[in-house]
C-alpha cells in the first residue's frame, strides 16, 4: 500500500465496486468496470514493453476510455502525459519530443496528425486507438503508424490486479501551457500531488488525511459532480481523481455546450460543477436566463455547489449566477499546476470583489516580498508573489533552469513560486492580481491585467476581454485592451475610459482599444496573452499614419 494515485483509486474500488463512477452520455461505468478495463489496458501496455517511469501520452477528449488510460498508466507505475487535443503538427512534435513519449492512447480522429509526427520520434512505438468521443464512426487510417484499436488491445488481457508494489515517490507529470510560452511538464511525487490536488489535505480545514480516509466515504451517499473542463487540463484531471478516490459519480462531456450542460444538470441531478471562470460561466448563465424567459426554465434545483478556478469569474457574471441560485455555495479557488491548491474563498453576494478573487490562503501558502521572504499577513495592502511550501513539485521535466527560477529554497524550505501576484487583505485573506509576467509597467506604475479585465467586463457592451502591455514612447508600456463585444454592441475608447474611471486609477486605464471577433483562449478558457498582444500591435500598426 502507498500514497499513490493507483492505490487510492483501488481503495475506492474495494470499498464500493458497484458504485457508478463515470457517466458519459448514456454510458455508465461502475468502479468495478473501471478497475477491470484499466487492468486490461495496463496489461496490454506492459506486453508492449511499457514499464515504470515510461511516458504514455493521452491524446483524447473527455471519455470513459480517457479515464481508463490514466488509471492503466499509473497502475504500472508509468507516467501520463496530457496532450492538448487542439495542437497542430509543430506543437505535437514538440510535446512528444520534450516528454520522451513511448506510447500514446489517442482518439482515431487524430490519426492523420499522428501519422505525420510519429516518424520523428524513435521512442514512440505503441499506439492504442480509441473511438472519437464526438464522432465514434470516424474510420481514419491508423495503419501508417501501426495503430491498434482499443478493443483489439484489451481483448484477451487479464482483468486481474496483479501489479508490482508502487511508491509514493512515483512521478506524475502534468504539462501546463499556462498563458505564455511552450508547455512545461510539472513533475509531482504521487503523494505530493494527492496532498495538494487530490484531496489529501482537507481544503476547508487544512488537516492532512490518512490513506483510507477518502475511500471510507465511498459507502456513504455520494455526490454527482460535473467538471466542465477537458481532462487534458490539470485542474479537471485533479478534480476527477479526487472524486474517484472518494467513490463519487463524475459526469463528463467531450465538448462544452451550455444547453447540453444544463440538460445534464437537470437529468442527472448534478450537485457540484467545476468551471473555468467567465469563459464557461457567462455562456452558461445566458443560456439559463434564455430558457427561463421562455417560461420553462431548466430544473437545476439539485445544484448546491458552484466552483470556479483557473480564470476570472467577473463580478457582473458572478452576480447573475448568485441572483439565480440563491441557496448555492459559490467558491473561487486559486492555484496553479506548479502549486496545487493555494486558497479558496466563499463568495458573498453582498461583497463581490471588483479587483480579483479574494480568498483565504491554504495550508503552507504565503506571500513573498522581492527578497523572497514571507510577508507577515498583518501587513494589509502589501503586494507580493504567491508561494506554496510543504508539498512542492520535484521540478519541470528536463528544464533545470526554469525549475531553479520557480522552485526556490528559503531558509531551508522549498517553495513553489509560479509568478502570481497577490495583495494582502484583512483576516488573513489575499486578492489575486494575476501573473507577474503579464504585468504592465507604465510610467513606473505596475498594472495587473486581471484587475483591469475585471473592471472592463462590467461594461454592458463587453462580452470578453484581455489586457496587455504594448510599447509606448512616453510611458515605456501602455495598457491596451483587446475586447470582444456583445452582438450588435459598439464601444469607443473614450467611452470605455470614462466608464472605468469609477473603478480604476487613471494610470490603469487602457490607452488603446482593439475590437476582435473572438478573444484568444485555449480549450480550458485560459487566456492566451501573446496572441492578444499580437492583435493589439496589429491594430496599432494598421491605425498608424502611412510613411
N, C-alpha and C positions, 0 to 999 in steps of 0.2 A: 504494500500500500504506500502511496506517495501523494503529496500535494501536487498532482499532475492533472492536466485537463482531461486526459482519457480516464484516469481513475475516478475523478469526481463525477464524470458522466456515468460511468459504470455503477457507482454507488446509487445513483438515482434509478438506473435500470433495475438493480437488485431490490430496491425498496418498493417500486411501483411499476412493474413491467407492462401492465395493461393500461397505464395512464396514456391518454393521447399526448403525443409530444409535438407533432408538427401538423399543420394543415395548410395545403396549397391548393386553391381551387376546391374541387370536390375530394381530393385525396387527403386521407388522414393516415399518419404513421404513428404507431404507439412506440413507447420506449423499447419494447421488445423487438419491434420491427427495425428500428434504427440500429439497435445492437447487432441483430443478425446481418443486416445489409452492410453495415460498416465493417464487421468482421470478415465478410466475404471479400469486400473490396480490399481490405488490408492484406488478406492472404494472397490475393492476386498481385498486388504491388510487391509483396515480398518475393513472389515467384519470378518477378521481373528484375530482381536484384536491388529493389529499393529497401534501404535499411536505416538504422539510427543516424540522425544528422543529415540525411539526404533531403533535398528540397523539392517539394511537389507543388507545382503551380495549380491554382484552381481558377479557371477562366470561364465563369458562368454567372448568369443572373440568379436571382433567388429561386431555389427549388429544393425539394427533398434530397435530390442527388447531390446538390452542392453541400448540404449539411453532412450527408453520408461521407463525402470526400474529405471534409475537415476531420471528422471523427476517425475515419480509417487511417489517415495520415498520422495523427497523434498516437493512435493505438500502437503503431510500430516504431514509435519514437522518431519518426521523420518530422519534417518541418513544413508547414503550409506556407505558401507564398500567394497572397491575394493579388489578383490581376484586375485592373480596371478594364471592363469589357468595352469601353469606348476608345481604347488605344488604337492608334494607327500603326502601320508597319514599323516605323522607326522607334516608337515608344515601346512596342512589344519586344523588339530586338534588344533594346537597352535593358528592359527588365529581365528577360530570360538570361542575358549575359551577366548582369550585375548580381542576380540572385543565384547563379550557378544551378539552374533548374535541371533536374534529371528526368522528371516525369511531369505530365500535365493531365489534369482531368478537365475536359473542355466541352462546351456545347458545340453541336455539329455545325451550327450556322457560322462558326468562326473558322471553319476548315480551310477556306481559301487563304486567309491571312496566315494561319499556322503553316500551311504548305509553303508560303513564301519565306518565312523566317526560320523554319526548322533546320534547313541545311546549314545555317550559320552557327549552330550550337551542337558541337560534337557530344557534349554530355547528355543531351536531351534525347532519350531513346524510347520512352514509354508514353503512349498517347491513349488515354481512355476517353471515349467519346460518348457523351450523354445527350439525350434529346434536348432540343431547344425549348426553353420554358414557355416561350410565346408561340413558337412555330414548331410543334413536335413532329410535323410531317416533313420538315426540312431533310433533304436527302443528299446534301453536298458530298462530293467525293472525298473520302478520307484515305484512299489507298496511297496517295503520293508520299505520305509520311508514315505509313504503316499503322494507321489508327485502328483501334479495336473498339467495337461497340460495347457499351457498358454491360448490356445483357449477356454478351458473349464472355466478357471478362469475369463476371461473377458466377457464371454458370459452373456448377460442379465444385465451387470453392466451399470450404468449411465455414459454417456459421458459428463455430465454437470460439470461445475466448481462451486462447492458449498462447498468449504472447509473453515475451520476457518481461521481467520486472522493470518498472520505469522509475524515473528520478524526478524530484522537484527541481533539479538543475537542468532538465531538458530544456531546449531553446524553442521559443515560439516567436516567429517573426511577423510583424505587420508592416507592410510598405505603406508609407504615407506620402501622398503627393503634396499635401498641405496647400498653401496658396501661392507658393513660389518655388521655382527650381525643379530639379529632377527628383523623382521618387527616391526615398531613403528607407532602407529596411531597419526598423527598430527591433532590436533583439531583447526579448524578455526571458528570464527564467520562468518556468511554468508557475512556480509558487508566487513569484512577484506579480505576474500577470493576473493570477487569481485574486491576490490580495487587493489590487488597486482597480481591476476592471471586471472581475468575475464574481464580486460579492464576498470575497474572503475577508474583507473588513466591512463591518456594517456601515453603510453610507450615512445613516442617521446618528448612530451613537459613537462611531469611530472604534468600536470594540472588535478585536480580531476573532474570527470564527475558528472552530475546530474542523477537522477533516470531514466529519459526517453530519455537521450541523445543518447543511442545506438539504441533503438527501433525507434526513429525518422528517423534513416538512412534506415530503412527496406524498404521504398518505393523508395529509390534511386537504381540505377543499382548496383547489388550485385556481390560479388566475388564468385568464385568456389574455395574452399580450400580443401586441402587433407593432413590431419595429418597421417603420416605413422606408428606411434607407436600404440600399443594396448591401448585402453581406460582404462585398468587397471592401466596404468601409469599416474600419476598425471598431468604431462605436457600435454599429449594428451587430457585428460579429460578437463583441463582448456581451452585449445585451442578450443575444440569443443563448450563448453559453451559460451565462448566469442563471437564466430561467430553466435551461435544461438541467443544470445541477440541482435545482430545487423541485423538479417534477411538474413545472407549469406547462401549459399548452401555448405554443408560439404559432401565430398565423403569419404567413409570408406571402408576398405578391412579387412576381418578376418585374413589374413595371408600376411606377407610381401613377395613379389615376385618381383624382379627387372623388369622382362619382363612385367608382368601384370601391374606394376606401370606405366611404360611408355605408355602402351596401353591405360590406363585410362586417363593419362595426355593428350594424343592425342585425344581420343574420346570425353572427357568431357570438353576439353579446360580449364584445370586446370590452375589457375593463381598463386596460392600460395601453396607451400609444406612445411611441417614441418618434419624434420628428426632428428635422433639421431646420429650425428657425423659420423665417418668413418664406423661404423657397417652397416649403410644404404647407406651412400654417396659413398663408394668405389664400392660395387656391382652394384649400380645404374649407376655410370659413366662408369663402364666397360661394362655394357650391352648397354648403349647408344653408346659407341665407337664401340662395336662389330657390332651393327646394321648399324651404319654409314658406316663402312668399306665394307658392302655388296652393297652399292650404293643406298639403300632405307632407309634412316635414319628415325627415329621417328620424327613426327611433334610436337615439343614441343614449338612452337613459342608463344603460349599463356602464357607460364611460365615467370612471371616477378619478382617474389619474392621467394627466397630460404632461409629458416631459419633453423639453426641447434642449438640444445641445448642438455644439459644433458650428453654429451660425446665429446671426442676430434674430431674435424674436422681438420685433419692434413694438413700442408702446401702443400705436393705433391698432395693430393686428391683435396684440395680446388682449386689449380691452374688448375687442369684438368677441373673442373667444370667451372671456370671462362674463360678458353680458349674456351669452347663450348658455353657458354651463356653470351656473351659479353654485352648484354643490360639488364641483370637481376640484381636485387639488392640482395646482399648476406649479411646476418646478423648472427652474433654469439650472442646468448643470454645466460646469466648466471643466476643462481638462484638455489633454492632447494625447496623441499616440505615445509621446515621449514621457508623459507623466501619469497617465491614467486619470482617475477621478481626482480633481483638485478642490472641488467645492460645489455646494448646492444651495439654492435659495428658494424658499416657498414664496410664491408671488401673491401680493395683496392687491386686490382691485383698486383700493383707495390710495395706494402708494406705489404706482408703477414708475420705475426709474426711466428717465429720458436720456441718460448718459450711457448705459450699458447694463448688463446683468449684474445685480447686486446679490452676492452670495456669501454664505459663511464658509470659511476655509475648512477643507477636510483635514484629516489626520496628516501630520508631518509636512503640511503645506505652509510656506512662509512667503514674505515679500522681501526681496533683496535690494540693497542700495547699489550704487555704482561701484562700490568696492566689494561687492558680493557678500555683504554682511546682512544678516536678518534685521529688518527694521521693526522696532517694537510696535505692536498693534495699537498702542496708545497714541501713536503719532498720527492722528487723524489728518487726512489731506495729503500725506506723503505719497509719492508715486514711485514705484519700483517694479522690478521684474518678478513675476510669479515663479515660485520654485517648489519642488516637492522632494523631500528626503525620504528616508525609510526604504520602501520597496521601489528601487530605481532600475531602469533597464541596464543591461550589460554595455550597450552602446549601439552605434549604427553599424550595420554589416559592411565590412570592407571599407570603412571610412574613419580611420583613426583621427584625422584632423577635425572633422565635424564632431566626432564623439568628444574630443577634448574641449571643444568650444561649448557644447551643450550639457555635458555631464561633468559637473565641477565638484571639486573637493574643498570644503570649507571647514576648517578646524577638525579635520579627521572624518567628517561626514560627507557622503556623496549626495549631491542634489542634481535633479534634472531641471534644466532652465531653458525651455524651448524658445523663449523670447516674448512671451505675452506680458504686457504691462497692466498694472492694476493700481487703483487708488484706495488707500486705507480709509474705511468709514468707521462709524461708531459701532459698538457692540461686537467687535471682532470680525466685522464683515469687510468685503472689498468690492469695488466696482471694476469689472473687467473693461479695459480700454482698447485692447487689441494687440496685434503682433508688432513688436518694435521695428522689424524690418520694413514694415509698411508705413511707419511714422513719417509724417511730412514735416520738414524743418523749414519754416517760412519766416524769414527775418529774425532768426534766432529763437522763435517760439515753436514748441513741439505740438503738432496736431495729430491726434489719433483718429484714423479714418472711420473706425466703427462708431465713434461718438457723433461725428458729423452725419454719417449714414443714418443713424437712428433718428436724428432730427429731420433730415430730408424726407424720410419715409412718412413723416407726419403730414406732409403736404398732400392735399386731396388729388392732385394731378399725377402723383408719383406712384408707380407700381413697384419698382425696384431700383436700387442704385448701388454704385461703388464709388469710393472716393480715393483718389491717387494724388501723388505729387508729381508735377511736371516742372521742367527748368524755367526759371524766371530771372531776368536780368537784374531786377531790383531786389527781390527777396531771396534769391537762391533757389527756392522752390515755391510754387504756387499751388494752392488747393484747387483741385479740378474734380468736378462732379460728372460722372457718367450715369445717365438716367434713362430708365425705360418708363415711358408714360403709360397711363391707362388709355384704353381705346377711346379715341376721339378727343383726348385732352391735349392741351398745348401749355407750354411753360417757357418763359423767358428768364434769363439770368437775373436781371434786376428784381423781377417778381419773386424769384426763389430767395435771393439775398434778403429782401425785405421781410419775407416770412420768417427766415431763420434768425433775424436779429433778436427776436423774443426768446430764442432758445440757446444761442451761442454767442461767444465773444466775437468781436469784429474780425480778429486775425484768423478765426476758424472758418469764416465764410468762403464759399467757393469763388474763385476769380474767373472760372470758365465753366461752361455747361455744354456737355456733349450728349445729345439725344440719340439713342440707339434702339434698334428693334428688340434686341434681347440682351440682357446683362449676362456676361460670361460667367458661368458656374459649372462645376463638374456634376457628375451624376448624383452626388450626395448633397448638392446645394452649396458646397464650399466655393467661396469667391475665388475667381482667377484674376488676381490683381495685375500680373504682367499684360494679359490680354486687354484689360480695361485701360491700362496706361497707353497701350498702342492705339486704342480708339481715341483717347483724348489727344494724343500727339498728332494723329492723322487729322483730326478735326481742326486742331490749331494750325497745322500746315496748310489745310485747304482754305482757311479763313485769312491767311497771311496775304498781304498785297503782293502782286507779281513783281519780279525784279528785285 
